Amino acid sequence: MFGDKWKNNKNTKGFTIVEVMVVILVFVTVFLSILSFFSLDIKSSERSRMKLSAIAFCEEAMEAARSFRDNTKWSDSGIGKLTVNINYHPVVGSSGWDMVLGSENINGFIRNVVFYKVSRDGNDNIETSYNPINDDPNTRKVVVTVTWTDRQGETSETLSTYLTNWRE
């Protein structure tokens, strides 16, 4: 009688150790899966934060370009006098925003503003490609680009609009 009970106890203990090992293996697998999910979530959150910062820098530069247009004379000291197709960046000047040559580095974000000439067709619509014959000296295309580098490489956000010499 004691022999059979002792034998069953021995088999039960061995079976319990195998169950415990399986449970530990399952727990570790689940834990590692959850951990990798949170790691991916953190990376995604960081990328989203960087993208939102870049968009904010684009919007700020676009508002600075509008302010520069509004506070200067288009053909004398304003957008009409700026060289097209080269990088500028906004800086706060004594009487508002100014545009200064070159790109700007803001905590790892590279920001630049480029002004392009614009032409209009016979119906006064902006042409998709610039045609010097139909040049509109009172309109400029403004393109703001913010570039940064993260774990996935170089990324950029771009914002563009048209500004006109509304005083003319």
Rosetta silent file (secondary structure, phi, psi, omega in degrees, C-alpha in Angstrom):
SEQUENCE: MFGDKWKNNKNTKGFTIVEVMVVILVFVTVFLSILSFFSLDIKSSERSRMKLSAIAFCEEAMEAARSFRDNTKWSDSGIGKLTVNINYHPVVGSSGWDMVLGSENINGFIRNVVFYKVSRDGNDNIETSYNPINDDPNTRKVVVTVTWTDRQGETSETLSTYLTNWRE
SCORE:     score description
SCORE:     0.000 S_00000001
   1 L     0.000  -46.770  178.451    0.000    0.000    0.000 S_00000001
   2 H   -66.398  -33.723 -178.611    2.736    2.448    0.882 S_00000001
   3 H   -63.125  -44.950  179.263    4.683    1.434   -2.186 S_00000001
   4 H   -65.537  -40.431 -179.393    1.860    2.348   -4.602 S_00000001
   5 H   -66.578  -42.662  179.571    1.226    5.710   -2.880 S_00000001
   6 H   -64.252  -39.537  179.445    4.900    6.555   -2.876 S_00000001
   7 H   -63.906  -45.594  178.299    5.151    5.650   -6.570 S_00000001
   8 H   -63.218  -40.646  178.336    2.191    7.884   -7.492 S_00000001
   9 H   -60.980  -41.654 -178.904    3.639   10.781   -5.454 S_00000001
  10 H   -63.945  -46.462  179.237    6.933   10.468   -7.278 S_00000001
  11 H   -63.989  -37.926 -179.685    5.265   10.544  -10.720 S_00000001
  12 H   -65.812  -43.045  179.093    3.109   13.528   -9.721 S_00000001
  13 H   -62.446  -41.858  178.325    6.116   15.574   -8.596 S_00000001
  14 H   -63.367  -41.536  178.792    7.897   14.914  -11.895 S_00000001
  15 H   -65.779  -37.578  179.708    4.818   15.918  -13.857 S_00000001
  16 H   -65.110  -39.015  178.756    4.480   19.125  -11.797 S_00000001
  17 H   -63.993  -41.535  177.491    8.042   20.208  -12.636 S_00000001
  18 H   -63.650  -42.381  178.062    7.326   19.785  -16.367 S_00000001
  19 H   -61.708  -43.411  179.686    4.127   21.835  -15.992 S_00000001
  20 H   -61.862  -42.153  179.564    6.006   24.572  -14.152 S_00000001
  21 H   -64.017  -40.554  178.016    8.651   24.686  -16.901 S_00000001
  22 H   -64.604  -43.508  179.251    5.959   24.953  -19.599 S_00000001
  23 H   -62.695  -42.661  178.321    4.193   27.744  -17.686 S_00000001
  24 H   -62.846  -43.364  178.483    7.490   29.611  -17.262 S_00000001
  25 H   -60.771  -45.062  178.093    8.234   29.226  -20.976 S_00000001
  26 H   -62.876  -44.267 -179.574    4.772   30.536  -21.902 S_00000001
  27 H   -61.889  -44.648  179.450    5.128   33.438  -19.444 S_00000001
  28 H   -63.685  -41.724  178.868    8.558   34.406  -20.804 S_00000001
  29 H   -62.284  -45.967  178.280    7.251   34.265  -24.387 S_00000001
  30 H   -63.561  -43.664 -179.707    4.265   36.463  -23.541 S_00000001
  31 H   -61.525  -44.885  179.004    6.468   38.877  -21.579 S_00000001
  32 H   -65.726  -35.783  176.869    8.954   39.213  -24.449 S_00000001
  33 H   -64.124  -44.936  178.383    6.106   39.788  -26.913 S_00000001
  34 H   -64.028  -41.488  179.730    4.668   42.550  -24.736 S_00000001
  35 H   -62.395  -43.114  178.863    8.115   44.062  -24.268 S_00000001
  36 H   -66.777  -35.044  176.391    8.751   44.147  -28.013 S_00000001
  37 H   -62.277  -45.518  179.377    5.331   45.755  -28.553 S_00000001
  38 H   -66.239  -35.970  176.952    6.168   48.543  -26.087 S_00000001
  39 H   -62.715  -44.609  177.402    9.568   49.009  -27.696 S_00000001
  40 H   -63.712  -40.337  178.966    7.899   49.405  -31.092 S_00000001
  41 H   -63.543  -39.638  178.813    5.339   51.773  -29.557 S_00000001
  42 H   -65.627  -42.952  177.938    8.101   53.937  -28.067 S_00000001
  43 H   -62.482  -42.646  179.312    9.883   54.134  -31.433 S_00000001
  44 H   -64.198  -41.366  178.493    6.617   55.042  -33.145 S_00000001
  45 H   -63.422  -41.465  179.024    5.883   57.703  -30.534 S_00000001
  46 H   -63.751  -43.062  179.303    9.340   59.213  -30.974 S_00000001
  47 H   -64.059  -40.667  177.884    8.910   59.324  -34.750 S_00000001
  48 H   -64.644  -40.195  178.763    5.486   60.965  -34.355 S_00000001
  49 H   -63.455  -41.902  178.795    6.927   63.536  -31.966 S_00000001
  50 H   -64.543  -41.529  179.953    9.701   64.369  -34.439 S_00000001
  51 H   -64.234  -42.777  178.406    7.184   64.682  -37.279 S_00000001
  52 H   -63.717  -39.238  176.659    4.962   67.023  -35.256 S_00000001
  53 H   -62.759  -43.522  179.634    7.972   69.183  -34.384 S_00000001
  54 H   -62.417  -42.124  178.403    8.945   69.363  -38.065 S_00000001
  55 H   -62.793  -41.441  178.487    5.413   70.376  -39.055 S_00000001
  56 H   -62.884  -40.251  177.668    5.427   73.102  -36.391 S_00000001
  57 H   -65.781  -36.615  176.436    8.775   74.409  -37.734 S_00000001
  58 H   -63.334  -48.649 -178.609    7.310   74.438  -41.271 S_00000001
  59 H   -62.718  -40.403  178.805    4.234   76.359  -40.148 S_00000001
  60 H   -61.487  -44.778 -179.528    6.329   78.858  -38.191 S_00000001
  61 H   -65.379  -36.953  179.040    8.541   79.544  -41.223 S_00000001
  62 H   -66.849  -41.909  176.551    5.509   79.963  -43.485 S_00000001
  63 H   -64.939  -35.764  176.840    3.968   82.457  -41.067 S_00000001
  64 H   -64.671  -39.668  177.863    7.329   84.253  -40.917 S_00000001
  65 H   -64.668  -40.950  177.180    7.340   84.496  -44.741 S_00000001
  66 H   -63.512  -44.236  179.497    3.814   85.964  -44.678 S_00000001
  67 H   -63.430  -41.577  177.335    4.827   88.427  -41.986 S_00000001
  68 H   -60.050  -44.093  177.477    7.951   89.371  -43.950 S_00000001
  69 H   -60.052  -44.757 -175.570    5.784   90.016  -47.006 S_00000001
  70 H   -70.900  -27.096 -174.517    3.346   92.144  -44.993 S_00000001
  71 L  -102.577    8.370  177.984    6.030   94.237  -43.254 S_00000001
  72 L  -131.326  166.534  174.687    8.222   95.035  -46.270 S_00000001
  73 L   -90.601  120.783 -172.091    7.774   96.642  -49.666 S_00000001
  74 L   -42.769  -55.658 -172.780    7.589   93.821  -52.205 S_00000001
  75 L   -89.251  -17.627 -177.355    9.955   95.249  -54.831 S_00000001
  76 L   -90.011  -52.851 -174.921   12.177   97.389  -52.608 S_00000001
  77 L  -138.067    8.387 -173.496   13.100   95.198  -49.638 S_00000001
  78 L  -105.666 -153.135 -174.713   10.609   92.331  -49.660 S_00000001
  79 H   -59.301  -34.377  179.504    9.978   89.001  -51.314 S_00000001
  80 H   -63.680  -21.113  179.598   10.203   90.507  -54.802 S_00000001
  81 H   -93.768  -13.866 -178.448   13.868   91.378  -54.133 S_00000001
  82 L   -71.330  146.066  176.361   14.889   87.946  -52.784 S_00000001
  83 L   -72.708  134.120 -178.526   16.900   85.652  -55.021 S_00000001
  84 L   -84.328  159.472  174.772   14.805   82.723  -56.197 S_00000001
  85 L    65.815   23.261  173.828   15.741   79.031  -55.986 S_00000001
  86 L  -131.536  160.765 -176.174   18.118   79.365  -53.013 S_00000001
  87 E   -78.366  136.126  170.301   17.737   78.600  -49.316 S_00000001
  88 E  -127.529  168.264  169.287   16.666   81.203  -46.793 S_00000001
  89 E  -146.678  151.689 -176.785   15.585   80.899  -43.199 S_00000001
  90 E   -82.139  143.013  171.925   13.531   83.204  -40.993 S_00000001
  91 E  -137.727  149.820  177.735   15.013   85.275  -38.176 S_00000001
  92 E   -79.799  122.404  178.903   13.369   87.814  -35.921 S_00000001
  93 E  -104.709 -171.215 -177.524   14.595   91.270  -36.880 S_00000001
  94 L   -67.888  -29.633 -179.071   14.095   94.701  -35.391 S_00000001
  95 L  -119.014   30.414 -179.954   10.792   95.245  -37.207 S_00000001
  96 E   121.861 -153.436 -177.963    9.484   91.673  -37.416 S_00000001
  97 E   -80.100  141.981  172.529   10.595   88.655  -39.392 S_00000001
  98 E  -121.904  161.097  173.782   13.469   88.812  -41.886 S_00000001
  99 E  -111.915  125.583 -176.378   14.693   86.229  -44.383 S_00000001
 100 E  -116.722  142.853  179.860   18.396   85.395  -44.185 S_00000001
 101 E   -60.104  143.425  174.042   20.435   83.370  -46.684 S_00000001
 102 L   101.576  168.908  176.987   21.148   79.741  -45.843 S_00000001
 103 L   -87.991  164.596 -177.504   19.548   76.880  -43.974 S_00000001
 104 E  -123.980  136.388  176.896   18.903   76.847  -40.250 S_00000001
 105 E  -105.050  117.208  179.170   19.676   74.059  -37.759 S_00000001
 106 E  -117.991   96.415  178.390   17.179   73.877  -34.885 S_00000001
 107 L    50.778   44.908  178.487   18.125   71.060  -32.498 S_00000001
 108 L    93.024   -9.017  174.780   18.894   68.635  -35.326 S_00000001
 109 E   -95.233  128.881  177.523   16.117   69.851  -37.648 S_00000001
 110 E  -101.033  120.663 -176.733   17.368   71.587  -40.810 S_00000001
 111 E  -117.703  136.633  173.068   14.915   74.221  -42.022 S_00000001
 112 E  -144.886  154.080  179.138   14.973   76.206  -45.237 S_00000001
 113 E  -122.790  127.481  179.617   12.611   78.438  -47.169 S_00000001
 114 E  -122.125  134.632  177.941   12.877   78.679  -50.948 S_00000001
 115 E  -105.685  136.953 -179.414   11.094   81.240  -53.115 S_00000001
 116 E  -124.788  146.622  173.914   10.255   80.427  -56.743 S_00000001
 117 E   -69.520  155.243 -177.713    9.086   82.603  -59.607 S_00000001
 118 E  -129.662  144.611  173.900    5.539   82.046  -60.817 S_00000001
 119 E  -124.474  155.831 -179.100    3.930   82.431  -64.220 S_00000001
 120 E  -125.177  145.472  178.551    0.267   82.685  -65.154 S_00000001
 121 L   -81.339 -174.777 -178.762   -1.560   81.536  -68.252 S_00000001
 122 L   -62.081  -21.628  178.013   -4.009   83.609  -70.343 S_00000001
 123 L   -94.910   12.101  179.384   -6.796   82.911  -67.830 S_00000001
 124 L    68.625   20.375  175.616   -4.678   84.266  -64.964 S_00000001
 125 L   -90.613  145.007  178.294   -4.200   80.750  -63.514 S_00000001
 126 E   -68.118  130.153  179.205   -0.834   79.771  -62.055 S_00000001
 127 L   -80.241  145.923 -178.338    1.035   77.513  -64.469 S_00000001
 128 L   -67.425  -34.503  175.951    2.412   74.218  -63.115 S_00000001
 129 L  -115.294  138.642 -178.123    5.816   74.887  -64.713 S_00000001
 130 L   -65.803  131.499  177.244    7.382   78.329  -64.704 S_00000001
 131 L  -123.153  110.125 -175.790    7.266   80.065  -68.114 S_00000001
 132 H   -58.795  -24.451  179.115    9.361   83.260  -68.221 S_00000001
 133 H   -66.226  -34.343 -177.515    7.167   84.699  -70.987 S_00000001
 134 H  -105.317   29.109 -176.910    4.168   84.712  -68.585 S_00000001
 135 E   -55.019  135.194  173.876    6.131   85.790  -65.484 S_00000001
 136 E  -109.848   99.107 -176.432    4.020   87.191  -62.650 S_00000001
 137 E   -68.710  -10.394 -178.734    6.391   89.498  -60.728 S_00000001
 138 E  -104.091   16.587  176.650    3.816   89.958  -57.951 S_00000001
 139 E  -138.607  138.950  174.564    3.512   86.273  -56.984 S_00000001
 140 E  -133.611  140.703  170.361    6.034   83.858  -55.496 S_00000001
 141 E   -85.989  133.571 -179.816    5.738   80.208  -54.609 S_00000001
 142 E  -116.747  126.580  178.604    7.114   79.577  -51.116 S_00000001
 143 E  -123.583  119.408  177.387    8.332   76.105  -50.147 S_00000001
 144 E  -105.235  129.093  178.643    9.385   75.397  -46.559 S_00000001
 145 E  -127.225  132.057  174.516   11.249   72.148  -45.938 S_00000001
 146 E  -120.774  124.579 -177.072   12.312   70.718  -42.589 S_00000001
 147 E  -119.798  142.988  175.345   14.639   67.704  -42.662 S_00000001
 148 E  -148.719  163.856  179.100   15.864   65.512  -39.810 S_00000001
 149 E  -117.424  131.434  175.674   17.576   62.169  -39.316 S_00000001
 150 E  -130.905 -164.801 -176.548   16.233   59.437  -37.073 S_00000001
 151 L   -61.096  -26.035 -178.297   16.697   55.659  -36.753 S_00000001
 152 L   -93.948    3.692  178.430   15.012   55.084  -40.093 S_00000001
 153 E   110.228 -161.338 -177.777   17.198   57.585  -41.949 S_00000001
 154 E   -80.382  134.545 -179.236   16.607   61.056  -43.307 S_00000001
 155 E  -132.630  153.811  177.988   13.017   62.296  -43.268 S_00000001
 156 E  -146.574  156.127  172.720   11.460   65.608  -44.278 S_00000001
 157 E  -122.692  142.254 -178.512    8.241   67.571  -44.134 S_00000001
 158 E  -132.275  142.158  176.866    7.349   70.191  -46.735 S_00000001
 159 E  -133.860  133.715  179.759    4.805   72.982  -46.789 S_00000001
 160 E  -137.606  153.307  176.721    4.162   75.204  -49.805 S_00000001
 161 E  -160.088  176.419  175.852    1.913   78.096  -50.752 S_00000001
 162 E  -113.715  133.963  174.888    1.748   81.125  -53.018 S_00000001
 163 E  -115.467  139.053 -179.660    2.229   84.640  -51.714 S_00000001
 164 E  -116.979  158.977  172.936    1.152   87.680  -53.682 S_00000001
 165 L   -81.249   83.339 -173.255    1.966   91.342  -53.547 S_00000001
 166 L   -66.738  -12.503  178.740   -1.483   92.169  -52.215 S_00000001
 167 L   -79.138  -17.099 -178.117   -0.693   95.908  -52.210 S_00000001
 168 L   -90.549    0.000    0.000   -0.583   95.957  -56.029 S_00000001
